[in-house]
Amino acid sequence: MAEEKKTEKPKKQPRTWSSTKILDCLSYFAIIFIALALILKLIFKTNSPEVANAFQAVGECLAYIIIIWLGLYWTLRKRAGGWNKRNIWWLVGWLVATIVIVIIYIFAY
């Protein structure tokens, strides 16, 4: 008799957190906070409550974190097989823009 080969299914790896999953989670909560702020502002048209402003501030902060994070990923992606003088300017531009956003966001509120 021929030996039967047992084909074992590969065991599923336990789920681990990745940067993409964290971004997905942050995106979800940013959308929820912004939607709640807009709903509260719509309900209370004449006098916008402080709660709506708080939800909007949290949603905007999360949205800024997400775009800064994604911008860094795009900037650090190696182009044409590695880093060269042109690519470092993308990182410098991202760094300057991120610092400006953080400073203005902190001092504007």
N, CA, C and O atoms as a MOPAC input file, in Angstrom:
PM7 MOZYME 1SCF
protein

 N      0.81500 1    -1.18200 1     0.00000 1
 C      0.00000 1     0.00000 1     0.00000 1
 C      0.86500 1     1.25500 1     0.00000 1
 O      1.93400 1     1.31500 1     0.60800 1
 N      0.37700 1     2.19800 1    -0.67200 1
 C      1.08100 1     3.47100 1    -0.72600 1
 C      0.81000 1     4.25000 1     0.55600 1
 O     -0.29800 1     4.25900 1     1.09200 1
 N      1.85200 1     4.89200 1     1.01300 1
 C      1.68500 1     5.68200 1     2.22700 1
 C      0.90100 1     6.94700 1     1.91000 1
 O      1.15500 1     7.63600 1     0.92200 1
 N     -0.03200 1     7.21900 1     2.75900 1
 C     -0.83400 1     8.42300 1     2.56700 1
 C     -0.13700 1     9.59100 1     3.24200 1
 O      0.25700 1     9.53400 1     4.40700 1
 N     -0.00700 1    10.64000 1     2.46700 1
 C      0.59900 1    11.84700 1     3.03200 1
 C     -0.49400 1    12.65200 1     3.71400 1
 O     -1.54000 1    12.94500 1     3.13400 1
 N     -0.22600 1    12.98600 1     4.91900 1
 C     -1.17500 1    13.82500 1     5.65000 1
 C     -0.82100 1    15.28400 1     5.38200 1
 O      0.29000 1    15.74900 1     5.63700 1
 N     -1.79100 1    15.95500 1     4.87000 1
 C     -1.57000 1    17.37900 1     4.63400 1
 C     -2.11300 1    18.14100 1     5.83300 1
 O     -3.31500 1    18.15800 1     6.09800 1
 N     -1.21400 1    18.75300 1     6.52700 1
 C     -1.62000 1    19.53400 1     7.68300 1
 C     -1.81000 1    20.98000 1     7.26100 1
 O     -1.00600 1    21.55600 1     6.52800 1
 N     -2.87900 1    21.52800 1     7.74000 1
 C     -3.12200 1    22.93700 1     7.47000 1
 C     -2.17500 1    23.74800 1     8.34600 1
 O     -1.97400 1    23.44200 1     9.52100 1
 N     -1.60300 1    24.78000 1     7.75500 1
 C     -0.71700 1    25.60100 1     8.57900 1
 C     -1.51400 1    26.27500 1     9.69300 1
 O     -2.63000 1    26.75000 1     9.48500 1
 N     -0.92200 1    26.30200 1    10.85800 1
 C     -1.59600 1    26.93300 1    11.98500 1
 C     -1.60400 1    28.43400 1    11.78500 1
 O     -0.62100 1    29.03500 1    11.34900 1
 N     -2.72700 1    29.01300 1    12.11300 1
 C     -2.84500 1    30.45100 1    11.97800 1
 C     -2.02700 1    31.12600 1    13.06700 1
 O     -2.05700 1    30.73900 1    14.23500 1
 N     -1.30900 1    32.13000 1    12.65000 1
 C     -0.52900 1    32.90300 1    13.60100 1
 C     -1.47600 1    33.79500 1    14.40100 1
 O     -2.46100 1    34.30000 1    13.86200 1
 N     -1.18600 1    33.98500 1    15.65700 1
 C     -2.04200 1    34.89600 1    16.42500 1
 C     -1.91000 1    36.31000 1    15.87000 1
 O     -0.84500 1    36.72400 1    15.41300 1
 N     -3.00000 1    37.02100 1    15.92300 1
 C     -3.00000 1    38.37400 1    15.38600 1
 C     -2.07400 1    39.25500 1    16.20800 1
 O     -2.07100 1    39.21800 1    17.43900 1
 N     -1.31500 1    40.02000 1    15.51500 1
 C     -0.43600 1    40.96500 1    16.18000 1
 C     -0.77900 1    42.36000 1    15.69200 1
 O     -1.37400 1    42.53600 1    14.62800 1
 N     -0.40400 1    43.32400 1    16.46800 1
 C     -0.65000 1    44.70500 1    16.08100 1
 C      0.39800 1    45.13900 1    15.08500 1
 O      1.57500 1    44.80000 1    15.19900 1
 N     -0.05000 1    45.88600 1    14.12000 1
 C      0.86400 1    46.46600 1    13.14400 1
 C      0.53200 1    47.94700 1    13.01800 1
 O     -0.49700 1    48.40700 1    13.51100 1
 N      1.39000 1    48.66900 1    12.37000 1
 C      1.15500 1    50.09600 1    12.21700 1
 C     -0.10200 1    50.36500 1    11.39700 1
 O     -0.79300 1    51.35700 1    11.62800 1
 N     -0.39800 1    49.50300 1    10.45800 1
 C     -1.60800 1    49.67700 1     9.65100 1
 C     -2.86200 1    49.51200 1    10.50800 1
 O     -3.82300 1    50.26800 1    10.36200 1
 N     -2.84900 1    48.53200 1    11.39200 1
 C     -4.00500 1    48.32900 1    12.26000 1
 C     -4.19100 1    49.49300 1    13.22600 1
 O     -5.31900 1    49.88100 1    13.52800 1
 N     -3.08500 1    50.04600 1    13.70900 1
 C     -3.18000 1    51.20200 1    14.59400 1
 C     -3.73800 1    52.40000 1    13.83800 1
 O     -4.57800 1    53.13000 1    14.36500 1
 N     -3.27700 1    52.60700 1    12.60500 1
 C     -3.80900 1    53.70100 1    11.79500 1
 C     -5.29000 1    53.51200 1    11.50400 1
 O     -6.05600 1    54.47600 1    11.52900 1
 N     -5.69700 1    52.28400 1    11.22900 1
 C     -7.11100 1    52.00100 1    10.99700 1
 C     -7.94700 1    52.36400 1    12.22200 1
 O     -9.01900 1    52.95700 1    12.10100 1
 N     -7.44800 1    52.00400 1    13.39300 1
 C     -8.15700 1    52.29600 1    14.64100 1
 C     -8.23000 1    53.80400 1    14.87200 1
 O     -9.29100 1    54.32500 1    15.21400 1
 N     -7.12400 1    54.50300 1    14.69200 1
 C     -7.12500 1    55.95800 1    14.85900 1
 C     -8.06600 1    56.62600 1    13.86100 1
 O     -8.76900 1    57.57600 1    14.20400 1
 N     -8.07700 1    56.13300 1    12.63900 1
 C     -8.97100 1    56.69100 1    11.62000 1
 C    -10.42500 1    56.53200 1    12.01700 1
 O    -11.23300 1    57.44700 1    11.85500 1
 N    -10.74800 1    55.36400 1    12.53800 1
 C    -12.12500 1    55.09300 1    12.95800 1
 C    -12.55800 1    56.08400 1    14.03500 1
 O    -13.62600 1    56.68700 1    13.93300 1
 N    -11.73600 1    56.25200 1    15.06300 1
 C    -12.11800 1    57.14900 1    16.14900 1
 C    -12.11200 1    58.60700 1    15.71600 1
 O    -12.92200 1    59.39300 1    16.20900 1
 N    -11.21700 1    58.99000 1    14.80600 1
 C    -11.22100 1    60.35800 1    14.29900 1
 C    -12.53100 1    60.65400 1    13.57600 1
 O    -13.12000 1    61.72000 1    13.75800 1
 N    -12.97900 1    59.72200 1    12.76800 1
 C    -14.24100 1    59.90800 1    12.05100 1
 C    -15.41300 1    59.99300 1    13.02300 1
 O    -16.29900 1    60.83200 1    12.85900 1
 N    -15.41800 1    59.12400 1    14.03700 1
 C    -16.50200 1    59.13600 1    15.02800 1
 C    -16.54200 1    60.47400 1    15.76000 1
 O    -17.61400 1    61.06400 1    15.90000 1
 N    -15.39400 1    60.96300 1    16.22800 1
 C    -15.37200 1    62.22600 1    16.96700 1
 C    -15.80200 1    63.39500 1    16.10200 1
 O    -16.54700 1    64.26100 1    16.56100 1
 N    -15.34700 1    63.43700 1    14.86400 1
 C    -15.73400 1    64.53400 1    13.97700 1
 C    -17.22800 1    64.46500 1    13.66300 1
 O    -17.90000 1    65.49500 1    13.61700 1
 N    -17.74900 1    63.25800 1    13.44700 1
 C    -19.18900 1    63.11200 1    13.17200 1
 C    -20.02200 1    63.55400 1    14.37000 1
 O    -21.03300 1    64.23700 1    14.20600 1
 N    -19.60300 1    63.16700 1    15.57100 1
 C    -20.33900 1    63.59100 1    16.76900 1
 C    -20.30600 1    65.10700 1    16.92200 1
 O    -21.31400 1    65.71300 1    17.28600 1
 N    -19.17800 1    65.71500 1    16.65200 1
 C    -19.07800 1    67.16800 1    16.75400 1
 C    -20.00900 1    67.84900 1    15.75600 1
 O    -20.68100 1    68.82300 1    16.09500 1
 N    -20.05000 1    67.33800 1    14.53200 1
 C    -20.92800 1    67.93800 1    13.52500 1
 C    -22.39800 1    67.75700 1    13.87400 1
 O    -23.20400 1    68.66200 1    13.65700 1
 N    -22.75000 1    66.59600 1    14.41100 1
 C    -24.14200 1    66.35400 1    14.82300 1
 C    -24.53600 1    67.30100 1    15.94800 1
 O    -25.61400 1    67.89500 1    15.91600 1
 N    -23.66000 1    67.44300 1    16.94500 1
 C    -23.96900 1    68.34300 1    18.05600 1
 C    -24.06800 1    69.79000 1    17.60000 1
 O    -24.91300 1    70.53600 1    18.09400 1
 N    -23.22300 1    70.19400 1    16.67100 1
 C    -23.30600 1    71.56100 1    16.15200 1
 C    -24.58100 1    71.77300 1    15.34300 1
 O    -25.14100 1    72.86900 1    15.33700 1
 N    -25.04000 1    70.72200 1    14.65900 1
 C    -26.28200 1    70.82500 1    13.89200 1
 C    -27.49000 1    70.91800 1    14.81200 1
 O    -28.42200 1    71.67800 1    14.55000 1
 N    -27.46900 1    70.14500 1    15.88500 1
 C    -28.59400 1    70.17000 1    16.82500 1
 C    -28.67500 1    71.50900 1    17.54400 1
 O    -29.75700 1    72.08000 1    17.68000 1
 N    -27.55500 1    72.00100 1    17.99500 1
 C    -27.50900 1    73.26400 1    18.72400 1
 C    -26.94300 1    74.34800 1    17.82400 1
 O    -25.81300 1    74.79600 1    18.01800 1
 N    -27.72600 1    74.77000 1    16.84000 1
 C    -27.23300 1    75.69500 1    15.81600 1
 C    -26.82300 1    77.04800 1    16.39800 1
 O    -25.76800 1    77.58100 1    16.05100 1
 N    -27.64100 1    77.59200 1    17.26500 1
 C    -27.37900 1    78.95600 1    17.73600 1
 C    -26.20800 1    79.03400 1    18.69900 1
 O    -25.35300 1    79.91100 1    18.57100 1
 N    -26.16400 1    78.13200 1    19.65000 1
 C    -25.04500 1    78.16300 1    20.59800 1
 C    -24.35900 1    76.80500 1    20.58900 1
 O    -24.86600 1    75.81700 1    21.11900 1
 N    -23.21700 1    76.79600 1    19.98200 1
 C    -22.44000 1    75.56000 1    19.84800 1
 C    -21.88700 1    75.17100 1    21.22100 1
 O    -21.13200 1    75.94100 1    21.81600 1
 N    -22.24700 1    74.00100 1    21.73100 1
 C    -21.80500 1    73.62000 1    23.07400 1
 C    -20.31200 1    73.28700 1    23.10100 1
 O    -19.71100 1    72.94600 1    22.08200 1
 N    -19.74800 1    73.39400 1    24.27800 1
 C    -18.33400 1    73.08700 1    24.46800 1
 C    -18.03200 1    71.62000 1    24.17800 1
 O    -16.91700 1    71.28300 1    23.77900 1
 N    -19.01400 1    70.75000 1    24.37600 1
 C    -18.82100 1    69.32100 1    24.11700 1
 C    -18.54500 1    69.09800 1    22.62900 1
 O    -17.67700 1    68.30700 1    22.26200 1
 N    -19.29200 1    69.80300 1    21.78100 1
 C    -19.07600 1    69.67800 1    20.33200 1
 C    -17.67400 1    70.15000 1    19.95800 1
 O    -17.00500 1    69.53400 1    19.12800 1
 N    -17.24000 1    71.23500 1    20.57000 1
 C    -15.89600 1    71.73700 1    20.28600 1
 C    -14.82600 1    70.75600 1    20.76100 1
 O    -13.78900 1    70.60200 1    20.11700 1
 N    -15.08200 1    70.09800 1    21.88200 1
 C    -14.12200 1    69.11400 1    22.39200 1
 C    -14.02500 1    67.91300 1    21.45100 1
 O    -12.92900 1    67.45000 1    21.13500 1
 N    -15.18700 1    67.41200 1    21.00300 1
 C    -15.16900 1    66.29200 1    20.05900 1
 C    -14.45000 1    66.67700 1    18.76500 1
 O    -13.69000 1    65.88500 1    18.20900 1
 N    -14.69500 1    67.88800 1    18.30000 1
 C    -14.05300 1    68.33700 1    17.07500 1
 C    -12.53900 1    68.44900 1    17.26400 1
 O    -11.77600 1    68.07400 1    16.37300 1
 N    -12.10400 1    68.95400 1    18.40200 1
 C    -10.66800 1    69.09100 1    18.65600 1
 C     -9.98600 1    67.72900 1    18.71300 1
 O     -8.89500 1    67.55900 1    18.16800 1
 N    -10.62200 1    66.75500 1    19.37000 1
 C    -10.03800 1    65.41000 1    19.45500 1
 C     -9.99900 1    64.76400 1    18.07100 1
 O     -8.99500 1    64.15600 1    17.69900 1
 N    -11.07400 1    64.89200 1    17.31400 1
 C    -11.11100 1    64.32500 1    15.96200 1
 C    -10.06000 1    64.93500 1    15.04800 1
 O     -9.40000 1    64.22600 1    14.28800 1
 N     -9.90700 1    66.25900 1    15.12500 1
 C     -8.89900 1    66.91700 1    14.30500 1
 C     -7.49200 1    66.49400 1    14.71700 1
 O     -6.63400 1    66.27700 1    13.86100 1
 N     -7.25300 1    66.37500 1    16.00900 1
 C     -5.93400 1    65.95900 1    16.49100 1
 C     -5.59700 1    64.55400 1    15.97700 1
 O     -4.48300 1    64.31500 1    15.51100 1
 N     -6.54300 1    63.64100 1    16.06100 1
 C     -6.32100 1    62.28700 1    15.55000 1
 C     -6.09100 1    62.30000 1    14.04400 1
 O     -5.25300 1    61.55700 1    13.53400 1
 N     -6.83100 1    63.14100 1    13.33600 1
 C     -6.64500 1    63.23400 1    11.88300 1
 C     -5.25200 1    63.75800 1    11.54800 1
 O     -4.61400 1    63.27100 1    10.61400 1
 N     -4.77800 1    64.74600 1    12.30300 1
 C     -3.41600 1    65.25100 1    12.07900 1
 C     -2.38200 1    64.16200 1    12.34200 1
 O     -1.42400 1    64.02200 1    11.58300 1
 N     -2.56700 1    63.39800 1    13.40300 1
 C     -1.62800 1    62.31600 1    13.71400 1
 C     -1.58300 1    61.31300 1    12.56900 1
 O     -0.50800 1    60.84600 1    12.19000 1
 N     -2.73500 1    60.98400 1    12.02500 1
 C     -2.80800 1    60.00700 1    10.93700 1
 C     -2.09100 1    60.52600 1     9.68600 1
 O     -1.31600 1    59.79400 1     9.06900 1
 N     -2.34200 1    61.76700 1     9.31600 1
 C     -1.70900 1    62.26700 1     8.08800 1
 C     -0.20700 1    62.45200 1     8.27100 1
 O      0.55800 1    62.26000 1     7.32600 1
 N      0.22400 1    62.82200 1     9.47500 1
 C      1.66700 1    62.94400 1     9.72400 1
 C      2.31600 1    61.57300 1     9.63100 1
 O      3.38400 1    61.42900 1     9.03600 1
 N      1.68300 1    60.57200 1    10.21200 1
 C      2.22400 1    59.21100 1    10.20200 1
 C      2.31500 1    58.66800 1     8.77400 1
 O      3.34300 1    58.12300 1     8.37100 1
 N      1.22800 1    58.82400 1     8.01800 1
 C      1.22900 1    58.33800 1     6.63400 1
 C      2.23300 1    59.10500 1     5.77000 1
 O      2.86600 1    58.52800 1     4.88600 1
 N      2.37100 1    60.39700 1     6.02900 1
 C      3.35600 1    61.17800 1     5.30400 1
 C      4.77700 1    60.69400 1     5.57100 1
 O      5.60900 1    60.66800 1     4.66400 1
 N      5.05400 1    60.31100 1     6.81600 1
 C      6.37600 1    59.78700 1     7.14600 1
 C      6.62600 1    58.46900 1     6.42100 1
 O      7.70800 1    58.25700 1     5.87400 1
 N      5.62100 1    57.57300 1     6.41300 1
 C      5.78700 1    56.30500 1     5.69000 1
 C      6.09500 1    56.54700 1     4.22300 1
 O      6.97700 1    55.90200 1     3.65500 1
 N      5.37800 1    57.46500 1     3.61500 1
 C      5.59800 1    57.74100 1     2.20300 1
 C      6.98300 1    58.33800 1     1.98300 1
 O      7.65900 1    58.01900 1     1.00400 1
 N      7.39900 1    59.20700 1     2.90200 1
 C      8.69800 1    59.86000 1     2.77700 1
 C      9.84500 1    58.87600 1     2.95000 1
 O     10.84100 1    58.96500 1     2.23200 1
 N      9.72700 1    57.94600 1     3.88000 1
 C     10.81700 1    57.01600 1     4.16000 1
 C     10.89400 1    55.86300 1     3.17400 1
 O     11.84600 1    55.08300 1     3.20300 1
 N      9.90500 1    55.75000 1     2.30600 1
 C      9.93900 1    54.69000 1     1.30800 1
 C     11.13400 1    54.91100 1     0.39800 1
 O     11.33800 1    56.00400 1    -0.13100 1
 N     11.90600 1    53.87500 1     0.22600 1
 C     13.10600 1    54.00900 1    -0.61300 1
 C     12.69800 1    54.10300 1    -2.07400 1
 O     11.85300 1    53.34900 1    -2.55500 1
 N     13.30700 1    55.02500 1    -2.74800 1
 C     13.02000 1    55.22000 1    -4.16200 1
 C     14.27100 1    54.91400 1    -4.97800 1
 O     15.38200 1    55.24700 1    -4.56700 1
 N     14.09800 1    54.30500 1    -6.08900 1
 C     15.18900 1    54.01400 1    -7.03100 1
 C     16.32200 1    53.25200 1    -6.36300 1
 O     17.49700 1    53.52000 1    -6.61500 1
 N     15.96500 1    52.30700 1    -5.51600 1
 C     16.97300 1    51.42300 1    -4.94300 1
 C     17.71300 1    51.95500 1    -3.73800 1
 O     18.60200 1    51.26600 1    -3.23700 1
 N     17.40700 1    53.10900 1    -3.25400 1
 C     18.09100 1    53.60500 1    -2.06100 1
 C     17.99700 1    55.10500 1    -1.93500 1
 O     17.36300 1    55.77800 1    -2.74800 1
 N     18.62900 1    55.61000 1    -0.91700 1
 C     18.59800 1    57.04600 1    -0.66400 1
 C     19.61800 1    57.76100 1    -1.54400 1
 O     20.70200 1    57.24700 1    -1.82000 1
 N     19.24700 1    58.93600 1    -1.96600 1
 C     20.19300 1    59.80000 1    -2.65800 1
 C     19.91000 1    61.23500 1    -2.24800 1
 O     19.05100 1    61.47400 1    -1.39800 1
 N     20.60500 1    62.17800 1    -2.82600 1
 C     20.47700 1    63.57300 1    -2.40500 1
 C     19.07500 1    64.12800 1    -2.61900 1
 O     18.61800 1    64.96600 1    -1.84200 1
 N     18.40300 1    63.68200 1    -3.63900 1
 C     17.04400 1    64.17300 1    -3.89300 1
 C     16.06700 1    63.68900 1    -2.83800 1
 O     15.18900 1    64.44100 1    -2.41400 1
 N     16.20700 1    62.45600 1    -2.41400 1
 C     15.24200 1    61.88600 1    -1.48200 1
 C     15.31500 1    62.50100 1    -0.09600 1
 O     14.30100 1    62.54500 1     0.60100 1
 N     16.46900 1    62.97500 1     0.32600 1
 C     16.58800 1    63.55100 1     1.66100 1
 C     15.76000 1    64.82900 1     1.77600 1
 O     15.31800 1    65.18800 1     2.86700 1
 N     15.55100 1    65.51000 1     0.66000 1
 C     14.75100 1    66.74100 1     0.69900 1
 C     13.28300 1    66.44800 1     0.95700 1
 O     12.57900 1    67.28700 1     1.51800 1
 N     12.81000 1    65.28400 1     0.56400 1
 C     11.43500 1    64.89800 1     0.90900 1
 C     11.30200 1    64.77900 1     2.42400 1
 O     10.31000 1    65.22600 1     2.99900 1
 N     12.28800 1    64.18200 1     3.06300 1
 C     12.26900 1    64.03000 1     4.51700 1
 C     12.37600 1    65.38600 1     5.21700 1
 O     11.69600 1    65.62700 1     6.21400 1
 N     13.22600 1    66.26400 1     4.69600 1
 C     13.35600 1    67.59800 1     5.28000 1
 C     12.03600 1    68.36200 1     5.15200 1
 O     11.61100 1    69.01800 1     6.10300 1
 N     11.39300 1    68.28800 1     4.00400 1
 C     10.09600 1    68.94500 1     3.81200 1
 C      9.04400 1    68.41000 1     4.76300 1
 O      8.26600 1    69.17500 1     5.33300 1
 N      9.02000 1    67.07900 1     4.93700 1
 C      8.05900 1    66.47800 1     5.86600 1
 C      8.33300 1    66.93800 1     7.28700 1
 O      7.40500 1    67.26800 1     8.02600 1
 N      9.59400 1    66.96100 1     7.67000 1
 C      9.96400 1    67.34500 1     9.02700 1
 C      9.57700 1    68.79200 1     9.32200 1
 O      9.02000 1    69.07900 1    10.38200 1
 N      9.86800 1    69.70400 1     8.39400 1
 C      9.51300 1    71.11400 1     8.58300 1
 C      7.99800 1    71.27200 1     8.67800 1
 O      7.50900 1    71.97300 1     9.56400 1
 N      7.25500 1    70.63900 1     7.78900 1
 C      5.80000 1    70.74600 1     7.80200 1
 C      5.21800 1    70.17400 1     9.09100 1
 O      4.28300 1    70.74600 1     9.65100 1
 N      5.75700 1    69.05600 1     9.56500 1
 C      5.26500 1    68.44400 1    10.79200 1
 C      5.51500 1    69.35100 1    11.98800 1
 O      4.63600 1    69.51700 1    12.83400 1
 N      6.69300 1    69.93400 1    12.06600 1
 C      6.99500 1    70.84500 1    13.17600 1
 C      6.07900 1    72.05600 1    13.14900 1
 O      5.58900 1    72.48500 1    14.19300 1
 N      5.84300 1    72.61200 1    11.96900 1
 C      4.94400 1    73.76400 1    11.84900 1
 C      3.53100 1    73.39100 1    12.29200 1
 O      2.90300 1    74.14500 1    13.03500 1
 N      3.02600 1    72.24900 1    11.85100 1
 C      1.68100 1    71.81200 1    12.23100 1
 C      1.57300 1    71.63800 1    13.73900 1
 O      0.61300 1    72.11200 1    14.34700 1
 N      2.54100 1    70.96700 1    14.34700 1
 C      2.48200 1    70.70800 1    15.79000 1
 C      2.55000 1    72.00800 1    16.57500 1
 O      1.77200 1    72.20100 1    17.50900 1
 N      3.46400 1    72.90200 1    16.21800 1
 C      3.59800 1    74.15300 1    16.95300 1
 C      2.35300 1    75.01800 1    16.81800 1
 O      1.85500 1    75.54900 1    17.81000 1
 N      1.85600 1    75.16000 1    15.61000 1
 C      0.65600 1    75.98900 1    15.41100 1
 C     -0.55100 1    75.33700 1    16.08600 1
 O     -1.37400 1    76.04500 1    16.66600 1
 N     -0.68000 1    74.03600 1    16.03100 1
 C     -1.81900 1    73.36100 1    16.67200 1
 C     -1.78200 1    73.56700 1    18.18100 1
 O     -2.81700 1    73.80700 1    18.80300 1
 N     -0.60000 1    73.47300 1    18.76600 1
 C     -0.48700 1    73.63900 1    20.21800 1
 C     -0.79800 1    75.07800 1    20.63400 1
 O     -1.54300 1    75.29500 1    21.59000 1
 N     -0.24300 1    76.05100 1    19.93400 1
 C     -0.41000 1    77.43100 1    20.33900 1
 C     -1.69900 1    78.06200 1    19.83400 1
 O     -2.09400 1    79.10700 1    20.35000 1
 N     -2.36300 1    77.48200 1    18.85900 1
 C     -3.61200 1    78.04500 1    18.34600 1
 C     -4.79500 1    77.70900 1    19.24400 1
 O     -5.80300 1    78.41600 1    19.24300 1
 N     -4.67100 1    76.63300 1    20.00700 1
 C     -5.78300 1    76.24700 1    20.88400 1
 C     -5.42400 1    76.61100 1    22.27400 1
 O     -6.20800 1    76.38300 1    23.19500 1

